Amino acid sequence: MDGVLWSDSPYGLFTFILITLILGGLGAWATGRAMAQTWRPIPMLLPYMVFLTAGVRFLHYALYGEPLLSLQFFIIDYVWLMIVAVLGYRYKRAAQMATQYSWAYERAGMNWRAKSGA
């Protein structure tokens, strides 16, 4: 099971957690929130996350000598970053809908719902 999610280098698990999960995740969350804040549609996250994933893979390569052009690691990183970006997007959009249309909607976790009458 070693090396499925991270490189078999001496710092493999550490770099996966630090660069991909934490730094990449924070960047993806911020990107998702920014996309929602500017009222862009959620499919626009797809190309943005490709570029962010490329940046994350480059950090793995430049700082720790891990493979740069590994399709397996790129896909794993991309999926993680997309999940976090969509969560950030939904979190911000729910807040926007509840604030912008407070007369019609209320926040319900990562979503919004119509206010009940009376």
DSSP file (Angstrom, degrees, kcal/mol; ACC not computed):
  #  RESIDUE AA STRUCTURE BP1 BP2  ACC     N-H-->O    O-->H-N    N-H-->O    O-->H-N    TCO  KAPPA ALPHA  PHI   PSI    X-CA   Y-CA   Z-CA
    1    1 A M    >         0   0    0      0, 0.0     3,-1.7     0, 0.0     4,-0.4   0.000 360.0 360.0 360.0 -19.1    0.0    0.0    0.0
    2    2 A D  T 3   +     0   0    0      1,-0.2     6,-0.1     2,-0.1     5,-0.0  -0.348 360.0  19.8 -59.2 137.2    3.0    2.3    0.4
    3    3 A G  T 3  S+     0   0    0      4,-0.2    -1,-0.2     6,-0.1     5,-0.2   0.452  88.1 111.2  86.0   0.6    3.3    4.8   -2.4
    4    4 A V  S <  S+     0   0    0     -3,-1.7    -2,-0.1     1,-0.1     3,-0.1   0.946  97.6  15.2 -71.8 -46.5   -0.3    4.6   -3.6
    5    5 A L  S    S+     0   0    0     -4,-0.4     2,-0.3     1,-0.1    -1,-0.1   0.666 135.8  28.9 -97.9 -20.7   -1.2    8.1   -2.4
    6    6 A W  S    S-     0   0    0      1,-0.0     7,-0.1     3,-0.0    -1,-0.1  -0.911  89.6 -86.6-139.6 164.1    2.3    9.4   -1.9
    7    7 A S        -     0   0    0      5,-0.3    -4,-0.2    -2,-0.3     9,-0.1  -0.269  31.5-123.7 -68.4 154.4    5.8    9.0   -3.3
    8    8 A D  S    S+     0   0    0     -5,-0.2    -1,-0.1    -6,-0.1    -6,-0.0   0.261  73.0 122.6 -82.8  13.1    8.1    6.3   -1.9
    9    9 A S  S >  S-     0   0    0      1,-0.1     3,-2.0     2,-0.1     4,-0.2  -0.247  83.8 -98.2 -68.5 165.6   10.7    9.0   -1.1
   10   10 A P  T 3  S+     0   0    0      0, 0.0     3,-0.2     0, 0.0     4,-0.2   0.790 126.2  38.6 -57.8 -28.1   11.9    9.3    2.5
   11   11 A Y  T 3> S+     0   0    0     53,-0.2     4,-3.2     1,-0.1     5,-0.3   0.116  82.0 124.9-106.9  21.5    9.5   12.2    3.1
   12   12 A G  H <> S+     0   0    0     -3,-2.0     4,-2.1     1,-0.2    -5,-0.3   0.888  76.1  36.2 -51.6 -58.6    6.6   10.8    1.1
   13   13 A L  H  > S+     0   0    0     -4,-0.2     4,-2.4     2,-0.2    -1,-0.2   0.906 118.3  52.5 -65.8 -41.7    3.8   10.8    3.6
   14   14 A F  H  > S+     0   0    0      1,-0.2     4,-2.9     2,-0.2     5,-0.2   0.933 112.0  44.7 -59.2 -48.0    5.0   14.1    5.2
   15   15 A T  H  X>S+     0   0    0     -4,-3.2     4,-2.5     1,-0.2     5,-1.0   0.865 111.1  54.3 -68.1 -34.5    5.1   15.9    1.8
   16   16 A F  I  X>S+     0   0    0     -4,-2.1     5,-2.3    -5,-0.3     4,-0.6   0.937 114.3  40.8 -62.4 -45.4    1.7   14.5    0.8
   17   17 A I  I  <>S+     0   0    0     -4,-2.4     5,-2.1     3,-0.2    -2,-0.2   0.945 122.3  40.4 -67.7 -47.9    0.2   15.8    4.0
   18   18 A L  I  <>S+     0   0    0     -4,-2.9     5,-2.6    -5,-0.2     6,-0.2   0.962 127.8  25.6 -68.4 -53.9    2.0   19.2    4.0
   19   19 A I  I  <>S+     0   0    0     -4,-2.5     5,-2.7    -5,-0.2    -3,-0.2   0.947 131.8  30.1 -82.7 -49.5    1.9   20.1    0.3
   20   20 A T  I  <XS+     0   0    0     -5,-1.0     5,-0.8    -4,-0.6    -3,-0.2   0.980 128.3  32.2 -77.8 -56.8   -1.1   18.3   -1.1
   21   21 A L  I   <S+     0   0    0     -5,-2.3    -3,-0.2     3,-0.2    -4,-0.2   0.939 132.5  24.5 -70.2 -47.0   -3.5   18.1    1.8
   22   22 A I  I  ><S+     0   0    0     -5,-2.1     4,-2.5    -6,-0.2     5,-0.2   0.977 131.3  29.8 -86.4 -63.4   -2.7   21.3    3.7
   23   23 A L  I  ><S+     0   0    0     -5,-2.6     4,-2.1     2,-0.2    -3,-0.2   0.944 127.5  42.1 -66.3 -47.6   -1.2   23.9    1.3
   24   24 A G  I  ><S+     0   0    0     -5,-2.7     4,-2.6     1,-0.2    -1,-0.2   0.907 114.6  52.6 -63.8 -40.7   -3.0   22.6   -1.8
   25   25 A G  H  ><S+     0   0    0     -5,-0.8     4,-2.6     2,-0.2    -2,-0.2   0.898 108.7  49.4 -62.4 -41.3   -6.2   22.3    0.2
   26   26 A L  H  X S+     0   0    0     -4,-2.5     4,-2.3     2,-0.2    -1,-0.2   0.904 112.4  48.2 -64.2 -40.7   -6.0   25.9    1.4
   27   27 A G  H  X S+     0   0    0     -4,-2.1     4,-2.2    -5,-0.2    -2,-0.2   0.896 112.7  48.1 -65.2 -39.7   -5.4   27.1   -2.1
   28   28 A A  H  X S+     0   0    0     -4,-2.6     4,-2.8     2,-0.2    -2,-0.2   0.908 110.8  50.9 -67.4 -41.9   -8.3   25.1   -3.4
   29   29 A W  H  X S+     0   0    0     -4,-2.6     4,-2.4     1,-0.2    -2,-0.2   0.931 112.1  47.0 -60.0 -46.0  -10.6   26.3   -0.6
   30   30 A A  H  X S+     0   0    0     -4,-2.3     4,-2.4     2,-0.2    -1,-0.2   0.888 112.5  49.9 -64.4 -39.1   -9.6   30.0   -1.4
   31   31 A T  H  X S+     0   0    0     -4,-2.2     4,-2.4     2,-0.2    -2,-0.2   0.924 110.4  49.6 -65.8 -44.1  -10.1   29.4   -5.1
   32   32 A G  H  X S+     0   0    0     -4,-2.8     4,-2.0     1,-0.2    -2,-0.2   0.913 112.5  47.3 -60.4 -43.6  -13.6   27.9   -4.5
   33   33 A R  H  X S+     0   0    0     -4,-2.4     4,-2.7     1,-0.2    -1,-0.2   0.901 111.4  51.1 -65.4 -40.7  -14.6   30.8   -2.3
   34   34 A A  H  X S+     0   0    0     -4,-2.4     4,-1.6     1,-0.2    -2,-0.2   0.893 109.2  50.7 -64.9 -39.4  -13.3   33.3   -4.8
   35   35 A M  H  <>S+     0   0    0     -4,-2.4     5,-2.5     1,-0.2    -1,-0.2   0.905 114.0  44.4 -65.1 -40.8  -15.2   31.7   -7.6
   36   36 A A  H ><5S+     0   0    0     -4,-2.0     3,-1.9     1,-0.2    -2,-0.2   0.902 109.0  56.8 -69.1 -40.3  -18.4   31.7   -5.6
   37   37 A Q  H 3<5S+     0   0    0     -4,-2.7    -1,-0.2     1,-0.3    -2,-0.2   0.825 108.7  46.4 -62.3 -32.0  -17.9   35.3   -4.4
   38   38 A T  T 3<5S-     0   0    0     -4,-1.6    -1,-0.3    -5,-0.2    -2,-0.2   0.239 115.4-117.2 -95.1  12.9  -17.7   36.5   -8.0
   39   39 A W  T < 5 +     0   0    0     -3,-1.9    -3,-0.2     1,-0.2    -2,-0.1   0.788  59.2 155.6  58.9  34.5  -20.8   34.5   -8.9
   40   40 A R      < -     0   0    0     -5,-2.5    -1,-0.2    -6,-0.2     2,-0.1  -0.602  49.0 -98.8 -85.9 152.8  -19.0   32.3  -11.4
   41   41 A P    >   -     0   0    0      0, 0.0     3,-1.6     0, 0.0     4,-0.2  -0.373  29.1-116.3 -72.1 152.4  -20.5   28.8  -12.2
   42   42 A I  G >  S+     0   0    0      1,-0.3     3,-2.1     2,-0.2     4,-0.3   0.785 107.6  68.9 -62.1 -31.4  -19.0   25.8  -10.5
   43   43 A P  G >  S+     0   0    0      0, 0.0     3,-1.3     0, 0.0    -1,-0.3   0.735  84.4  73.5 -62.4 -17.7  -17.7   24.1  -13.7
   44   44 A M  G <> S+     0   0    0     -3,-1.6     4,-1.0     1,-0.3    -2,-0.2   0.657  81.8  71.7 -68.5 -12.6  -15.1   26.9  -14.0
   45   45 A L  H <> S+     0   0    0     -3,-2.1     4,-2.7    -4,-0.2    -1,-0.3   0.812  81.2  75.1 -68.6 -28.9  -13.3   25.3  -11.1
   46   46 A L  H <> S+     0   0    0     -3,-1.3     4,-1.2    -4,-0.3    -1,-0.2   0.924 100.8  36.0 -54.1 -55.4  -12.2   22.4  -13.4
   47   47 A P  H  > S+     0   0    0      0, 0.0     4,-1.8     0, 0.0    -1,-0.2   0.872 115.1  56.4 -69.7 -32.6   -9.5   24.3  -15.3
   48   48 A Y  H  X S+     0   0    0     -4,-1.0     4,-2.2     1,-0.2    -2,-0.2   0.905 106.5  49.9 -62.6 -39.3   -8.4   26.3  -12.2
   49   49 A M  H  X S+     0   0    0     -4,-2.7     4,-2.6     2,-0.2    -1,-0.2   0.784 103.6  59.9 -71.9 -25.9   -7.8   23.1  -10.3
   50   50 A V  H  X S+     0   0    0     -4,-1.2     4,-2.2    -5,-0.2    -1,-0.2   0.942 109.7  43.0 -62.3 -45.9   -5.7   21.7  -13.2
   51   51 A F  H  X S+     0   0    0     -4,-1.8     4,-2.0     2,-0.2    -2,-0.2   0.895 114.5  49.1 -67.9 -39.8   -3.3   24.7  -12.8
   52   52 A L  H  X S+     0   0    0     -4,-2.2     4,-2.4     2,-0.2    -1,-0.2   0.904 110.6  51.3 -65.4 -39.9   -3.3   24.5   -9.0
   53   53 A T  H  X S+     0   0    0     -4,-2.6     4,-2.9     2,-0.2     5,-0.2   0.908 107.7  52.6 -62.8 -41.5   -2.6   20.7   -9.2
   54   54 A A  H  X S+     0   0    0     -4,-2.2     4,-2.2     1,-0.2    -1,-0.2   0.898 109.9  49.4 -60.4 -39.7    0.3   21.4  -11.6
   55   55 A G  H  X S+     0   0    0     -4,-2.0     4,-2.1     2,-0.2    -2,-0.2   0.902 110.8  48.9 -65.3 -41.2    1.7   23.9   -9.0
   56   56 A V  H  X S+     0   0    0     -4,-2.4     4,-2.1     2,-0.2    -2,-0.2   0.924 111.4  49.4 -63.8 -44.7    1.3   21.4   -6.2
   57   57 A R  H  X S+     0   0    0     -4,-2.9     4,-2.2     1,-0.2    -1,-0.2   0.889 109.0  53.6 -62.4 -38.1    3.1   18.7   -8.3
   58   58 A F  H  X S+     0   0    0     -4,-2.2     4,-3.5    -5,-0.2     5,-0.3   0.901 106.4  51.9 -64.0 -39.6    5.8   21.2   -9.0
   59   59 A L  H  X>S+     0   0    0     -4,-2.1     4,-2.4     2,-0.2     5,-0.5   0.912 108.8  50.7 -62.3 -41.6    6.3   21.9   -5.3
   60   60 A H  H  X5S+     0   0    0     -4,-2.1     6,-1.7     1,-0.2     4,-1.4   0.923 116.6  42.0 -58.4 -43.6    6.6   18.1   -4.7
   61   61 A Y  H  X5S+     0   0    0     -4,-2.2     4,-1.5     4,-0.2    -2,-0.2   0.945 118.8  41.8 -69.5 -50.1    9.2   18.0   -7.5
   62   62 A A  H  <5S+     0   0    0     -4,-3.5    -3,-0.2     1,-0.2    -2,-0.2   0.860 124.0  34.1 -71.0 -37.4   11.2   21.1   -6.7
   63   63 A L  H  <5S+     0   0    0     -4,-2.4    -1,-0.2    -5,-0.3    -3,-0.2   0.828 135.2  17.7 -89.7 -33.1   11.3   20.8   -2.9
   64   64 A Y  H  <<S-     0   0    0     -4,-1.4   -53,-0.2    -5,-0.5    -3,-0.2   0.343  95.5-116.3-127.0   6.1   11.5   17.0   -2.4
   65   65 A G     <  +     0   0    0     -4,-1.5    -4,-0.2    -6,-0.2    -3,-0.1   0.760  59.6 153.4  67.1  25.5   12.6   15.5   -5.7
   66   66 A E        -     0   0    0     -6,-1.7    -1,-0.2     1,-0.1    -2,-0.1  -0.411  57.6 -71.6 -81.9 164.5    9.4   13.6   -6.2
   67   67 A P        -     0   0    0      0, 0.0     3,-0.4     0, 0.0    -1,-0.1  -0.312  40.5-165.5 -60.3 132.2    8.2   12.7   -9.7
   68   68 A L  S    S+     0   0    0      1,-0.2     2,-0.6    -7,-0.1    -7,-0.1   0.903  82.9  42.3 -82.9 -45.4    6.9   15.7  -11.6
   69   69 A L  S    S+     0   0    0      4,-0.0     2,-0.7   -12,-0.0    -1,-0.2  -0.420  74.7 138.1-105.0  56.9    5.1   14.0  -14.4
   70   70 A S     >  -     0   0    0     -2,-0.6     4,-2.4    -3,-0.4     5,-0.2  -0.901  37.3-162.8-102.8 112.8    3.3   11.2  -12.6
   71   71 A L  H  > S+     0   0    0     -2,-0.7     4,-2.6     1,-0.2     5,-0.2   0.884  89.9  55.3 -61.9 -39.1   -0.2   10.7  -13.8
   72   72 A Q  H  > S+     0   0    0      1,-0.2     4,-2.1     2,-0.2    -1,-0.2   0.946 112.2  40.9 -59.3 -50.7   -1.2    8.7  -10.7
   73   73 A F  H  > S+     0   0    0      1,-0.2     4,-2.6     2,-0.2     5,-0.2   0.862 113.4  54.9 -68.3 -35.3   -0.1   11.5   -8.3
   74   74 A F  H  X S+     0   0    0     -4,-2.4     4,-2.7     2,-0.2    -2,-0.2   0.931 109.8  46.3 -63.2 -44.9   -1.6   14.2  -10.5
   75   75 A I  H  X S+     0   0    0     -4,-2.6     4,-2.7     2,-0.2     5,-0.2   0.914 112.8  49.3 -64.9 -43.5   -5.0   12.5  -10.5
   76   76 A I  H  X S+     0   0    0     -4,-2.1     4,-2.1    -5,-0.2    -2,-0.2   0.938 114.6  44.9 -61.5 -46.7   -4.9   12.0   -6.8
   77   77 A D  H  X S+     0   0    0     -4,-2.6     4,-2.7     1,-0.2    -2,-0.2   0.910 113.0  51.5 -62.8 -42.3   -3.9   15.6   -6.1
   78   78 A Y  H  X S+     0   0    0     -4,-2.7     4,-2.6    -5,-0.2     5,-0.2   0.917 109.4  49.1 -62.6 -44.6   -6.5   16.8   -8.6
   79   79 A V  H  X S+     0   0    0     -4,-2.7     4,-2.2     2,-0.2    -1,-0.2   0.930 113.0  47.5 -62.1 -45.3   -9.4   14.9   -7.1
   80   80 A W  H  X S+     0   0    0     -4,-2.1     4,-2.3    -5,-0.2    -2,-0.2   0.939 113.4  47.3 -60.8 -47.5   -8.4   16.1   -3.6
   81   81 A L  H  X S+     0   0    0     -4,-2.7     4,-2.5     1,-0.2    -1,-0.2   0.869 111.1  51.6 -65.6 -36.5   -8.2   19.7   -4.7
   82   82 A M  H  X S+     0   0    0     -4,-2.6     4,-2.6     2,-0.2     5,-0.2   0.914 109.0  50.8 -64.9 -42.4  -11.5   19.6   -6.6
   83   83 A I  H  X S+     0   0    0     -4,-2.2     4,-2.1    -5,-0.2    -2,-0.2   0.944 114.2  43.4 -60.1 -47.8  -13.3   18.2   -3.5
   84   84 A V  H  X S+     0   0    0     -4,-2.3     4,-2.5     2,-0.2    -1,-0.2   0.894 113.2  51.9 -66.7 -39.9  -11.9   21.0   -1.3
   85   85 A A  H  X S+     0   0    0     -4,-2.5     4,-2.5     2,-0.2    -1,-0.2   0.909 110.1  48.5 -63.7 -41.8  -12.6   23.6   -4.0
   86   86 A V  H  X S+     0   0    0     -4,-2.6     4,-2.9     2,-0.2     5,-0.2   0.896 111.1  50.8 -66.0 -39.3  -16.2   22.5   -4.3
   87   87 A L  H  X S+     0   0    0     -4,-2.1     4,-2.4    -5,-0.2    -2,-0.2   0.925 111.7  47.1 -62.9 -43.7  -16.7   22.5   -0.6
   88   88 A G  H  X S+     0   0    0     -4,-2.5     4,-2.2     2,-0.2    -2,-0.2   0.892 112.9  50.4 -62.6 -39.7  -15.2   26.1   -0.4
   89   89 A Y  H  X S+     0   0    0     -4,-2.5     4,-2.9     2,-0.2    -2,-0.2   0.946 112.6  44.9 -62.1 -50.4  -17.5   27.1   -3.2
   90   90 A R  H  X S+     0   0    0     -4,-2.9     4,-2.4     2,-0.2     5,-0.2   0.875 111.5  53.5 -65.0 -37.8  -20.6   25.6   -1.6
   91   91 A Y  H  X S+     0   0    0     -4,-2.4     4,-1.6    -5,-0.2    -1,-0.2   0.943 114.7  40.5 -60.9 -48.2  -19.8   27.1    1.8
   92   92 A K  H  X S+     0   0    0     -4,-2.2     4,-2.5     2,-0.2    -2,-0.2   0.909 114.0  52.6 -68.7 -42.4  -19.4   30.6    0.3
   93   93 A R  H  X S+     0   0    0     -4,-2.9     4,-2.8     1,-0.2     5,-0.2   0.887 107.3  52.5 -63.5 -38.5  -22.4   30.3   -2.0
   94   94 A A  H  X S+     0   0    0     -4,-2.4     4,-2.1     1,-0.2    -1,-0.2   0.916 111.3  46.9 -62.2 -42.3  -24.7   29.2    0.9
   95   95 A A  H  X S+     0   0    0     -4,-1.6     4,-1.8    -5,-0.2    -2,-0.2   0.899 112.5  50.7 -65.4 -40.1  -23.6   32.3    2.9
   96   96 A Q  H  X S+     0   0    0     -4,-2.5     4,-3.7     2,-0.2     5,-0.5   0.940 110.5  47.4 -62.4 -48.0  -24.1   34.5   -0.2
   97   97 A M  H  X S+     0   0    0     -4,-2.8     4,-1.7     1,-0.2     8,-0.3   0.900 113.2  48.4 -63.3 -40.9  -27.6   33.2   -0.8
   98   98 A A  H  < S+     0   0    0     -4,-2.1    -1,-0.2    -5,-0.2    -2,-0.2   0.817 121.1  36.9 -69.4 -29.6  -28.6   33.6    2.8
   99   99 A T  H >< S+     0   0    0     -4,-1.8     3,-1.0    -5,-0.2    -2,-0.2   0.922 120.2  43.0 -86.2 -51.4  -27.2   37.2    2.9
  100  100 A Q  H 3< S+     0   0    0     -4,-3.7    -3,-0.2     1,-0.3     3,-0.2   0.880 130.0  27.2 -64.4 -40.1  -28.1   38.5   -0.6
  101  101 A Y  T >X S+     0   0    0     -4,-1.7     4,-2.8    -5,-0.5     3,-1.8  -0.395  73.8 148.8-119.8  53.4  -31.6   37.0   -0.5
  102  102 A S  T <4 S+     0   0    0     -3,-1.0    -1,-0.1     1,-0.3    -2,-0.1   0.742  70.0  60.4 -63.1 -23.4  -32.2   37.0    3.2
  103  103 A W  T 34 S+     0   0    0     -3,-0.2    -1,-0.3     1,-0.1     3,-0.1   0.703 119.3  25.9 -74.0 -20.3  -36.0   37.5    2.6
  104  104 A A  T <4 S+     0   0    0     -3,-1.8    11,-2.7    -7,-0.2     2,-0.3   0.709 119.9  41.8-115.4 -29.1  -36.2   34.3    0.6
  105  105 A Y  E  <  -A  114   0A   0     -4,-2.8     2,-0.3    -8,-0.3     9,-0.2  -0.873  51.3-164.7-127.8 154.6  -33.5   31.9    1.8
  106  106 A E  E     -A  113   0A   0      7,-2.5     7,-2.5    -2,-0.3     2,-0.2  -0.961  35.6 -99.3-131.2 153.8  -31.8   30.8    5.0
  107  107 A R  E     -A  112   0A   0     -2,-0.3     5,-0.3     5,-0.2     2,-0.2  -0.467  30.6-176.4 -74.5 140.7  -28.5   28.9    5.3
  108  108 A A  E >   -A  111   0A   0      3,-3.2     3,-1.1    -2,-0.2     2,-0.4  -0.662  58.6 -76.1-135.8  77.7  -28.7   25.2    5.9
  109  109 A G  T 3  S-     0   0    0      1,-0.3    -1,-0.2    -2,-0.2   -15,-0.0  -0.551 115.3  -7.5  69.3-120.2  -25.1   24.0    6.4
  110  110 A M  T 3  S+     0   0    0     -2,-0.4    -1,-0.3    -3,-0.1     2,-0.2   0.182 137.7  49.3 -92.6  16.1  -23.3   24.0    3.0
  111  111 A N  E <  S-A  108   0A   0     -3,-1.1    -3,-3.2   -17,-0.1     2,-0.3  -0.748  75.5-126.8-138.5-176.9  -26.6   24.7    1.3
  112  112 A W  E     -A  107   0A   0     -5,-0.3     2,-0.3    -2,-0.2    -5,-0.2  -0.947  17.0-164.0-135.1 157.5  -29.6   27.1    1.5
  113  113 A R  E     -A  106   0A   0     -7,-2.5    -7,-2.5    -2,-0.3     2,-0.1  -0.967  32.3 -91.6-140.9 157.2  -33.3   26.5    1.7
  114  114 A A  E     -A  105   0A   0     -2,-0.3    -9,-0.3    -9,-0.2     2,-0.1  -0.416  48.6-109.2 -66.9 139.7  -36.4   28.6    1.1
  115  115 A K        -     0   0    0    -11,-2.7     2,-0.2    -2,-0.1    -1,-0.1  -0.428  34.5-109.9 -69.0 144.3  -37.6   30.2    4.3
  116  116 A S        -     0   0    0     -2,-0.1    -1,-0.1     1,-0.1    -3,-0.0  -0.519  42.2 -99.5 -74.5 144.4  -40.8   28.8    5.6
  117  117 A G              0   0    0      1,-0.2    -1,-0.1    -2,-0.2    -3,-0.0  -0.235 360.0 360.0 -66.8 151.2  -43.8   31.1    5.3
  118  118 A A              0   0    0     -3,-0.1    -1,-0.2     0, 0.0    -2,-0.1   0.437 360.0 360.0  61.3 360.0  -45.2   33.3    8.1
